């Protein structure tokens, strides 16, 4: 059974991907208000990565993953150290603020859902 840190980080890695997949449908259903859940799909990983700062700043290297295609011997694994945590924070933080600005800038545009899908991807 994986620890809570592995579950949080693995979920945080897949939240932007889920936002990319569901962005066109959310834009059709919610219109311009779809920017909020899509921006949240970047803000929640930022909080998740920030929750690991105390452990990583103490020198810990967090590892996790799961068997992706065990019959082929393929696993999905990640390693979280100080540099990767910093880059994840920068990418998700800047991406979140880009989403907020773009939600205002792209209002009324026909490609609203496609734009946010690409941004989350």
C-alpha contacts under 8 A as a table, 3 or more apart, distances in Angstrom:
res1	aa1	res2	aa2	distance
2	X	6	X	6.13
2	X	7	X	6.79
2	X	64	X	7.76
3	X	6	X	5.49
3	X	7	X	6.56
4	X	7	X	5.06
4	X	8	X	6.02
5	X	8	X	5.14
5	X	9	X	6.07
5	X	52	X	7.65
6	X	9	X	5.25
6	X	10	X	5.95
6	X	62	X	7.94
6	X	63	X	7.19
6	X	64	X	5.33
6	X	65	X	7.31
7	X	10	X	5.28
7	X	11	X	6.03
8	X	11	X	5.24
8	X	12	X	6.06
8	X	48	X	6.37
9	X	12	X	4.92
9	X	13	X	6.17
9	X	45	X	7.73
9	X	48	X	6.57
9	X	49	X	6.96
10	X	13	X	5.15
10	X	14	X	6.55
10	X	64	X	7.78
10	X	65	X	7.27
11	X	14	X	5.27
11	X	15	X	6.18
11	X	45	X	7.99
12	X	15	X	5.31
12	X	16	X	7.67
12	X	44	X	7.02
12	X	45	X	4.44
12	X	48	X	6.48
12	X	49	X	7.78
13	X	16	X	6.91
13	X	17	X	7.70
13	X	45	X	7.02
14	X	17	X	5.11
14	X	18	X	6.19
15	X	18	X	5.05
15	X	19	X	6.21
15	X	41	X	5.42
15	X	42	X	7.21
15	X	45	X	7.15
16	X	19	X	4.88
16	X	20	X	6.20
16	X	41	X	5.38
16	X	42	X	5.97
16	X	120	X	5.17
16	X	121	X	6.60
17	X	20	X	5.03
17	X	21	X	6.35
17	X	120	X	6.41
17	X	121	X	5.80
18	X	21	X	5.12
18	X	22	X	6.19
18	X	41	X	7.92
19	X	22	X	5.25
19	X	23	X	5.62
19	X	38	X	5.64
19	X	41	X	6.02
19	X	117	X	6.86
19	X	120	X	6.05
19	X	121	X	7.90
20	X	23	X	5.34
20	X	116	X	6.96
20	X	117	X	4.09
20	X	118	X	6.55
20	X	119	X	7.43
20	X	120	X	4.88
20	X	121	X	5.28
21	X	24	X	7.40
21	X	117	X	6.65
22	X	25	X	5.47
22	X	26	X	6.07
22	X	117	X	7.56
23	X	26	X	5.10
23	X	27	X	6.00
23	X	34	X	7.56
23	X	38	X	6.93
23	X	113	X	5.33
23	X	114	X	7.10
23	X	116	X	6.16
23	X	117	X	5.10
24	X	27	X	5.12
24	X	28	X	6.29
24	X	112	X	7.92
24	X	113	X	4.22
24	X	114	X	5.88
24	X	116	X	7.90
24	X	117	X	6.67
25	X	28	X	5.14
25	X	29	X	6.21
25	X	113	X	7.42
26	X	29	X	5.07
26	X	30	X	5.63
26	X	31	X	7.27
26	X	34	X	5.56
26	X	113	X	7.32
27	X	30	X	5.34
27	X	31	X	4.68
27	X	32	X	6.65
27	X	33	X	7.71
27	X	34	X	5.33
27	X	35	X	7.96
27	X	112	X	6.73
27	X	113	X	4.87
28	X	31	X	5.66
28	X	113	X	7.35
29	X	34	X	7.97
30	X	33	X	5.47
30	X	34	X	5.27
31	X	34	X	5.85
32	X	35	X	6.13
32	X	103	X	7.13
32	X	107	X	6.23
32	X	108	X	7.61
32	X	112	X	7.71
33	X	36	X	6.02
34	X	37	X	5.89
34	X	38	X	6.35
35	X	38	X	5.08
35	X	39	X	5.81
35	X	99	X	7.22
35	X	100	X	7.50
35	X	103	X	5.73
35	X	116	X	7.73
36	X	39	X	5.11
36	X	40	X	6.03
37	X	40	X	4.80
37	X	41	X	6.28
38	X	41	X	5.11
38	X	42	X	7.18
38	X	99	X	7.92
38	X	116	X	7.42
38	X	120	X	7.73
39	X	42	X	5.40
39	X	43	X	6.34
39	X	96	X	5.74
39	X	99	X	5.71
39	X	100	X	6.83
40	X	43	X	4.77
40	X	44	X	5.90
40	X	96	X	7.78
41	X	44	X	5.85
41	X	45	X	7.02
42	X	45	X	5.61
42	X	46	X	6.51
42	X	92	X	5.66
42	X	93	X	7.55
42	X	95	X	6.94
42	X	96	X	5.54
42	X	120	X	7.79
43	X	46	X	5.04
43	X	47	X	6.45
43	X	92	X	6.91
43	X	93	X	7.10
43	X	96	X	6.02
44	X	47	X	5.11
44	X	48	X	6.18
45	X	48	X	4.79
45	X	49	X	6.01
45	X	92	X	7.05
46	X	49	X	5.26
46	X	50	X	6.10
46	X	88	X	7.58
46	X	89	X	5.81
46	X	92	X	5.70
46	X	93	X	6.32
47	X	50	X	4.95
47	X	51	X	6.23
48	X	51	X	5.19
48	X	52	X	7.03
49	X	52	X	5.40
49	X	53	X	7.05
49	X	85	X	6.64
49	X	88	X	7.21
49	X	89	X	6.66
50	X	53	X	5.34
50	X	89	X	7.31
51	X	54	X	7.20
52	X	55	X	5.56
52	X	56	X	6.22
53	X	56	X	5.23
53	X	57	X	5.79
53	X	85	X	7.63
54	X	57	X	5.25
54	X	58	X	6.32
55	X	58	X	5.29
55	X	59	X	6.93
55	X	60	X	5.73
56	X	59	X	5.21
56	X	60	X	4.78
56	X	61	X	6.23
56	X	62	X	7.47
56	X	80	X	7.82
56	X	81	X	6.09
56	X	82	X	5.88
57	X	60	X	7.15
57	X	82	X	6.80
59	X	82	X	8.00
60	X	81	X	7.16
61	X	79	X	6.87
61	X	80	X	5.72
61	X	81	X	4.96
61	X	82	X	7.95
62	X	79	X	5.74
62	X	80	X	4.95
62	X	81	X	6.62
63	X	77	X	7.41
63	X	78	X	5.74
63	X	79	X	4.47
63	X	80	X	6.21
64	X	77	X	5.69
64	X	78	X	5.52
64	X	79	X	6.69
65	X	75	X	7.26
65	X	76	X	5.28
65	X	77	X	3.96
65	X	78	X	5.92
66	X	75	X	5.93
66	X	76	X	5.41
66	X	77	X	6.40
67	X	70	X	5.68
67	X	73	X	7.99
67	X	74	X	6.57
67	X	75	X	4.37
67	X	76	X	6.09
68	X	74	X	5.71
68	X	75	X	4.75
68	X	76	X	5.69
69	X	72	X	5.62
69	X	73	X	6.21
69	X	74	X	4.98
69	X	75	X	6.47
70	X	73	X	4.70
70	X	74	X	5.76
70	X	75	X	7.03
71	X	74	X	7.70
80	X	84	X	5.82
80	X	85	X	6.13
81	X	84	X	5.49
81	X	85	X	6.00
82	X	85	X	5.19
82	X	86	X	6.17
83	X	86	X	5.09
83	X	87	X	6.26
84	X	87	X	5.10
84	X	88	X	6.05
85	X	88	X	5.09
85	X	89	X	6.16
86	X	89	X	5.16
86	X	90	X	6.24
87	X	90	X	5.03
87	X	91	X	6.02
88	X	91	X	5.21
88	X	92	X	5.99
89	X	92	X	5.40
89	X	93	X	5.68
90	X	93	X	5.14
90	X	94	X	5.90
91	X	94	X	5.43
91	X	95	X	5.84
92	X	95	X	4.95
92	X	96	X	5.93
93	X	96	X	5.17
93	X	97	X	6.53
94	X	97	X	5.22
94	X	98	X	6.15
95	X	98	X	4.98
95	X	99	X	6.14
95	X	119	X	7.92
96	X	99	X	5.08
96	X	100	X	6.39
97	X	100	X	4.99
97	X	101	X	6.26
98	X	101	X	5.16
98	X	102	X	5.89
99	X	102	X	5.03
99	X	103	X	5.99
99	X	116	X	7.72
99	X	119	X	7.77
100	X	103	X	5.30
100	X	104	X	6.97
101	X	104	X	5.50
101	X	105	X	6.24
102	X	105	X	4.72
102	X	106	X	5.56
103	X	106	X	5.56
103	X	107	X	6.20
104	X	107	X	5.55
106	X	109	X	5.53
106	X	112	X	6.37
107	X	112	X	7.33
108	X	112	X	7.67
109	X	112	X	5.59
111	X	114	X	5.25
111	X	115	X	5.95
112	X	115	X	5.25
112	X	116	X	6.43
113	X	116	X	5.31
113	X	117	X	6.05
114	X	117	X	4.98
114	X	118	X	6.24
115	X	118	X	5.26
115	X	119	X	6.20
116	X	119	X	4.83
116	X	120	X	6.09
117	X	120	X	5.35
117	X	121	X	6.14
118	X	121	X	5.01
